[in-house]
Amino acid sequence: MPDTQNAITVSNAGLFVRLAAFLYDALLVLGLWFLIAVIFVVANGGEHVATHDPFLPSALFIATLWFNMHFWRRGGQTLGMRAWRLRLLNTNKGPLTMTQCMLRFLVAIGSLGLAGIGYLWMYIDKDGLTWHDKYSETRVVQEPKKKA
């Protein structure tokens, strides 16, 4: 007979808690962007970086991708997700792969860029998944509060 008292139940994270974690992470990424911009300005002799220079936007994109992939692969949580008890899980029960993380990141950009339709999709989907959840075969769950 299963031990139902010790069974941990997790549910898909709701939209507002996901957005709260996203905003928290956005502040951290913004700090990373400032650091990168300072490095570019210093490397450019203290002058501003040309607006048509593709290297700075590329560096910012790569840094944002690295930030998310690094934390998702190490425990399934960014710092913002940890604050809201969210965790990214592989729906195939294994560890998250680099491909899943990269696909999730890229599709999430489209989900957000199309007026958030990819996020709102969770209200239509029978499993409550967003576009980037579905395409990367992942899901974001909210863990229960730990008892004191």
N, C-alpha and C positions, 0 to 999 in steps of 0.2 A: 504494500500500500504506500503511495507516495506521501512524502511529508509536505503537506500543503501549507503549514505555518512558515516553513523556511523557504518556500518557493518564491523567487523574485519575479515579479511581473513588471514588464516595461511596456510602455505604450509609445506610439509614434508621437514625436514632438509637434506641438501646435505651431501655427504660423507666427503668432506674436512672440513666443519664446525663441523661435528661430531668428526672428528679426532682431530681438534684443541681443542675442549672442553675436549676430552679424555686426551690429553697431559697435559692440564692445571690441570685436576683432578689427573692425574698420579703424578704430582709434589707434590700435597697436600698429596696424599696417601703415597708417598715416605717419607715425613716428619713424618707421622704417624708410618710408619714402623721403622724409625730410633728411635723414642721414645720407641716403643715396644722392639726393640733390646736392647736398653740401659737398660730398666727395666729387661730384661732377664739376661743380663750380670751382673748387680748389684745383682740380686737375686742368681746368680751363684757365688757369692763371688769375682766378678771382673775378673773371668776367662771367656774365650770364651765359647760359647755354642757349644756342640758337633754337628757335621754336621748330624749325624744320629738321633738326638733328634727330634721327631715329634711335640713337643709342640710349638716351635717357628714358623715353617711354618703354623701350624694350627691357631695360634694366628694371624699371618699376613693375612691369608685367611679370618678369621672371621672379622677382623678389616676392611678389604676392602669391604666385604659384608655389614657390618654395615654402613660404610661410604655411600655407594650408596643407600642402603635401607632407611636410615635415611633421606637423602635429597630428594629422589624420593617420599617418603610418605609425606614429609612436603613441599608441593608446586610443586612437579614434576621437581625440578631443583637441580642439584649439583652446586657447585660454578663455575665450568668450564662451565656448561650449561648456567648459569645466565650471564656470561661474553659474551657469544655468542648469547644470547636471544633464547635459546632452551628450550623447555618444553616437558616433558614426559606426554602423555595423555593416559587414558584408552579408548580403542576404543568402550567400552560399555557405555560410557558417565558417569560412576560413578567415585568415588575416586579410586585411585590405591590401590590394596590389597597387603598384605604381600606375598601371593602366587605369584602374578604377578611379583612383584619386585624380589623375589628370583629366579623364573623361568627365568626372563629376564637376571639376572646376570649370572646364570649358562650357559644358552645357548650362551650368549655373549662371554664367555670364549672359547667355541667351535668355535664360529664364527670367532674369532680372531686367535685361535690356528690352524685352518685349512687354514693357509695362507690368512686369511681375506675373504674367500669365502662367509661367512655368511653376511659380510658387502657389498660385491660386488653384492650380490643377489638383492639389491635394484634396480639395473639397469635392471634386468630381470623381476622382479615382477611388475604386472600391477598396483599395488597400491604404488609402490616405497618403500616397507617395507623390512627390513633386517630379517634374521632368528629369531633373538631375539625379534623383533617387532611382527612378526607373532605368535610365540609360546606363548608369554606372553599377546597377545591381547592388545598391546600398540603401540604407534607411537610417534616419536620425531618430533616436529614441530618447525619451526623458526618463532618467533613472529616478527611483523613489528617494525621498529624503531619508538620510541615515538616522537611525534611532540613536539618541544620546546615551 
